[in-house]
Amino acid sequence: MARDSNATKARLLDAAFSEFATYGIAGARVDRIAEAAQANKRLIYVYYGNKEQLFDAVLQRALETGSESVPFDADDLPRRCDRGRRCPAGRLAVPRTGPRSRPPPRRAVT
Protein backbone atom coordinates (compact mmCIF):
# COMPACT_ATOMS: atom_id res chain seq x y z
CA MET A 1 0.00 0.00 0.00
CA ALA A 2 1.40 3.39 -1.01
CA ARG A 3 1.87 5.95 1.72
CA ASP A 4 -0.04 9.21 1.50
CA SER A 5 1.58 11.82 3.73
CA ASN A 6 -1.35 14.25 3.35
CA ALA A 7 -3.80 11.59 4.50
CA THR A 8 -1.52 10.70 7.42
CA LYS A 9 -1.23 14.36 8.43
CA ALA A 10 -5.01 14.74 8.27
CA ARG A 11 -5.51 11.65 10.45
CA LEU A 12 -2.93 12.96 12.94
CA LEU A 13 -4.63 16.35 13.11
CA ASP A 14 -8.06 14.74 13.57
CA ALA A 15 -6.77 12.47 16.31
CA ALA A 16 -4.87 15.32 17.97
CA PHE A 17 -7.97 17.54 17.92
CA SER A 18 -9.92 14.87 19.80
CA GLU A 19 -7.05 14.23 22.20
CA PHE A 20 -6.53 17.91 23.02
CA ALA A 21 -10.27 18.46 23.37
CA THR A 22 -10.53 15.56 25.80
CA TYR A 23 -7.34 15.95 27.86
CA GLY A 24 -6.02 19.46 27.19
CA ILE A 25 -2.51 20.18 26.03
CA ALA A 26 -0.91 19.06 29.29
CA GLY A 27 -2.84 15.79 29.51
CA ALA A 28 -2.68 14.86 25.84
CA ARG A 29 -0.37 11.98 24.99
CA VAL A 30 1.46 11.61 21.70
CA ASP A 31 1.17 7.80 22.00
CA ARG A 32 -2.64 7.99 22.06
CA ILE A 33 -2.70 10.44 19.16
CA ALA A 34 -0.53 8.16 17.02
CA GLU A 35 -2.59 5.11 17.94
CA ALA A 36 -5.89 6.84 17.14
CA ALA A 37 -4.47 8.06 13.82
CA GLN A 38 -3.07 4.60 13.02
CA ALA A 39 0.30 6.22 12.43
CA ASN A 40 3.81 5.85 13.74
CA LYS A 41 4.49 8.12 16.72
CA ARG A 42 7.73 9.21 15.06
CA LEU A 43 5.73 10.85 12.26
CA ILE A 44 4.27 13.37 14.73
CA TYR A 45 7.79 14.58 15.41
CA VAL A 46 8.75 14.46 11.71
CA TYR A 47 5.70 16.47 10.59
CA TYR A 48 5.16 18.77 13.59
CA GLY A 49 8.31 18.86 15.70
CA ASN A 50 6.75 18.41 19.14
CA LYS A 51 3.42 18.27 20.95
CA GLU A 52 3.16 22.06 21.29
CA GLN A 53 3.72 22.57 17.56
CA LEU A 54 1.14 19.86 16.86
CA PHE A 55 -1.29 21.76 19.08
CA ASP A 56 -0.53 24.95 17.11
CA ALA A 57 -1.26 23.10 13.85
CA VAL A 58 -4.55 21.76 15.25
CA LEU A 59 -5.55 25.23 16.40
CA GLN A 60 -4.58 26.80 13.07
CA ARG A 61 -6.63 24.21 11.20
CA ALA A 62 -9.64 24.77 13.47
CA LEU A 63 -9.44 28.56 12.97
CA GLU A 64 -9.17 28.20 9.20
CA THR A 65 -12.10 25.78 9.11
CA GLY A 66 -14.15 28.12 11.28
CA SER A 67 -13.37 31.22 9.24
CA GLU A 68 -14.18 29.38 6.00
CA SER A 69 -17.59 28.43 7.38
CA VAL A 70 -18.59 32.06 8.02
CA PRO A 71 -19.95 33.65 4.84
CA PHE A 72 -18.43 36.96 3.83
CA ASP A 73 -20.06 39.31 1.35
CA ALA A 74 -18.42 42.72 0.86
CA ASP A 75 -21.71 44.08 -0.51
CA ASP A 76 -23.37 43.22 2.80
CA LEU A 77 -20.96 45.30 4.92
CA PRO A 78 -22.95 48.56 4.71
CA ARG A 79 -26.09 46.84 6.05
CA ARG A 80 -24.14 45.15 8.83
CA CYS A 81 -22.36 48.37 9.62
CA ASP A 82 -25.51 50.46 10.04
CA ARG A 83 -26.65 49.18 13.41
CA GLY A 84 -27.42 52.35 15.25
CA ARG A 85 -24.82 54.51 13.60
CA ARG A 86 -23.18 54.90 10.24
CA CYS A 87 -19.70 53.66 9.48
CA PRO A 88 -17.24 56.21 8.19
CA ALA A 89 -15.98 55.24 4.75
CA GLY A 90 -13.50 52.39 5.00
CA ARG A 91 -14.07 51.72 8.72
CA LEU A 92 -16.18 49.18 10.51
CA ALA A 93 -18.49 50.17 13.31
CA VAL A 94 -17.26 48.72 16.56
CA PRO A 95 -19.76 48.81 19.39
CA ARG A 96 -18.49 50.77 22.32
CA THR A 97 -18.34 48.73 25.46
CA GLY A 98 -16.56 49.22 28.68
CA PRO A 99 -15.15 52.45 30.02
CA ARG A 100 -14.75 55.42 27.74
CA SER A 101 -11.31 56.68 26.92
CA ARG A 102 -9.45 58.27 29.78
CA PRO A 103 -9.88 61.98 30.35
CA PRO A 104 -6.81 64.10 29.72
CA PRO A 105 -4.46 64.42 32.71
CA ARG A 106 -5.17 67.32 35.05
CA ARG A 107 -2.79 70.19 35.00
CA ALA A 108 -1.41 71.53 38.24
CA VAL A 109 -2.90 74.87 39.23
CA THR A 110 -0.23 77.43 39.96
C-alpha positions as CSV (number, residue, x, y, z in Angstrom):
1,M,0.0,0.0,0.0
2,A,1.4,3.4,-1.0
3,R,1.9,6.0,1.7
4,D,0.0,9.2,1.5
5,S,1.6,11.8,3.7
6,N,-1.3,14.2,3.4
7,A,-3.8,11.6,4.5
8,T,-1.5,10.7,7.4
9,K,-1.2,14.4,8.4
10,A,-5.0,14.7,8.3
11,R,-5.5,11.7,10.4
12,L,-2.9,13.0,12.9
13,L,-4.6,16.4,13.1
14,D,-8.1,14.7,13.6
15,A,-6.8,12.5,16.3
16,A,-4.9,15.3,18.0
17,F,-8.0,17.5,17.9
18,S,-9.9,14.9,19.8
19,E,-7.0,14.2,22.2
20,F,-6.5,17.9,23.0
21,A,-10.3,18.5,23.4
22,T,-10.5,15.6,25.8
23,Y,-7.3,15.9,27.9
24,G,-6.0,19.5,27.2
25,I,-2.5,20.2,26.0
26,A,-0.9,19.1,29.3
27,G,-2.8,15.8,29.5
28,A,-2.7,14.9,25.8
29,R,-0.4,12.0,25.0
30,V,1.5,11.6,21.7
31,D,1.2,7.8,22.0
32,R,-2.6,8.0,22.1
33,I,-2.7,10.4,19.2
34,A,-0.5,8.2,17.0
35,E,-2.6,5.1,17.9
36,A,-5.9,6.8,17.1
37,A,-4.5,8.1,13.8
38,Q,-3.1,4.6,13.0
39,A,0.3,6.2,12.4
40,N,3.8,5.9,13.7
41,K,4.5,8.1,16.7
42,R,7.7,9.2,15.1
43,L,5.7,10.9,12.3
44,I,4.3,13.4,14.7
45,Y,7.8,14.6,15.4
46,V,8.7,14.5,11.7
47,Y,5.7,16.5,10.6
48,Y,5.2,18.8,13.6
49,G,8.3,18.9,15.7
50,N,6.8,18.4,19.1
51,K,3.4,18.3,21.0
52,E,3.2,22.1,21.3
53,Q,3.7,22.6,17.6
54,L,1.1,19.9,16.9
55,F,-1.3,21.8,19.1
56,D,-0.5,24.9,17.1
57,A,-1.3,23.1,13.9
58,V,-4.5,21.8,15.2
59,L,-5.5,25.2,16.4
60,Q,-4.6,26.8,13.1
61,R,-6.6,24.2,11.2
62,A,-9.6,24.8,13.5
63,L,-9.4,28.6,13.0
64,E,-9.2,28.2,9.2
65,T,-12.1,25.8,9.1
66,G,-14.1,28.1,11.3
67,S,-13.4,31.2,9.2
68,E,-14.2,29.4,6.0
69,S,-17.6,28.4,7.4
70,V,-18.6,32.1,8.0
71,P,-19.9,33.6,4.8
72,F,-18.4,37.0,3.8
73,D,-20.1,39.3,1.3
74,A,-18.4,42.7,0.9
75,D,-21.7,44.1,-0.5
76,D,-23.4,43.2,2.8
77,L,-21.0,45.3,4.9
78,P,-23.0,48.6,4.7
79,R,-26.1,46.8,6.0
80,R,-24.1,45.2,8.8
81,C,-22.4,48.4,9.6
82,D,-25.5,50.5,10.0
83,R,-26.7,49.2,13.4
84,G,-27.4,52.3,15.2
85,R,-24.8,54.5,13.6
86,R,-23.2,54.9,10.2
87,C,-19.7,53.7,9.5
88,P,-17.2,56.2,8.2
89,A,-16.0,55.2,4.7
90,G,-13.5,52.4,5.0
91,R,-14.1,51.7,8.7
92,L,-16.2,49.2,10.5
93,A,-18.5,50.2,13.3
94,V,-17.3,48.7,16.6
95,P,-19.8,48.8,19.4
96,R,-18.5,50.8,22.3
97,T,-18.3,48.7,25.5
98,G,-16.6,49.2,28.7
99,P,-15.1,52.5,30.0
100,R,-14.7,55.4,27.7
101,S,-11.3,56.7,26.9
102,R,-9.4,58.3,29.8
103,P,-9.9,62.0,30.4
104,P,-6.8,64.1,29.7
105,P,-4.5,64.4,32.7
106,R,-5.2,67.3,35.1
107,R,-2.8,70.2,35.0
108,A,-1.4,71.5,38.2
109,V,-2.9,74.9,39.2
110,T,-0.2,77.4,40.0
